[in-house]
Amino acid sequence: MAASTLRDVLYSHIKARESYERFMEIGCNPERAGNTVALLLWLDHGCNNVIRHVPGLTTTAVFHLANEAKGVIDCLSQNVLMVPPTPLMSALCQDNGIDPAAFAYRQDLLVHGVADILDGIGNQLIFSDRLYYLLRRHQTGLLGRNMELEAPYAGCAPVIVPEDCRSMFITFSRNQAVERDEIFDYFRHKWGDCIVRVLLEKTNGGAQPMYGRVIFKSPAFVSLALNGEERVSIIIREREIWLRKYIPRQNNNV
């Protein structure tokens, strides 16, 4: 049996790519659209029972599906016991016997499954504008063979990502700082083995830190925490913590 080519693999994920583009068309930014597609692919468990329906949905239905997925993903980093209602998503998952609401109780299972898709076929294939532009440009055969598309596909190779690209910058209100271990345990409890370490501002004279940095094992965890937003907040010990993507600066001492 001949090895699959990159062209073959891109075609096998064409419904996921079309779904990604549909979510972008209704106003989702790339991060949120990617998270939504990755969630639906994970619910599919390798089948196309869910994702194959998305390209043919009406604009209104796509909008509702995107909002339902946002509700599921947004609750993953919050202290909630149940996700918001997901009637459309649940209907699409009916053949798989999956109830998305049940995953509020196994958030680590959902988060790691979706993160693996984002780090693998998601960001390396499905969400690659360059690869799908190349595929569509050569799909008629009039331009001749393209060596990149015809090359044997060896799978998604692990990508080494610098810490700065998988970090979040955190800020506290004055005198409302949270201990390093509390932040670490918060994410470890909810998402399992996802975090490398937590760094806090170095202060003098017993002053409480005002900011810090959370370093995750993968940029997918940062993507899922923000889900397309510039910044989000979480509550630890009744204290609000704001999170956003980490941008290195010379005066940062974390």
Secondary structure as UniProt FT lines:
FT   HELIX           6..12
FT   HELIX           14..25
FT   TURN            26..27
FT   HELIX           30..44
FT   TURN            45..46
FT   TURN            49..50
FT   HELIX           51..56
FT   HELIX           59..75
FT   TURN            76..77
FT   HELIX           87..92
FT   HELIX           94..96
FT   HELIX           100..104
FT   HELIX           107..117
FT   HELIX           118..126
FT   HELIX           129..137
FT   TURN            138..140
FT   TURN            142..143
FT   HELIX           147..150
FT   HELIX           163..166
FT   STRAND          167..172
FT   TURN            174..175
FT   HELIX           180..191
FT   STRAND          195..200
FT   TURN            205..206
FT   STRAND          211..216
FT   HELIX           219..226
FT   TURN            227..228
FT   STRAND          231..236
FT   TURN            237..238
FT   STRAND          239..245
FT   TURN            250..251
//
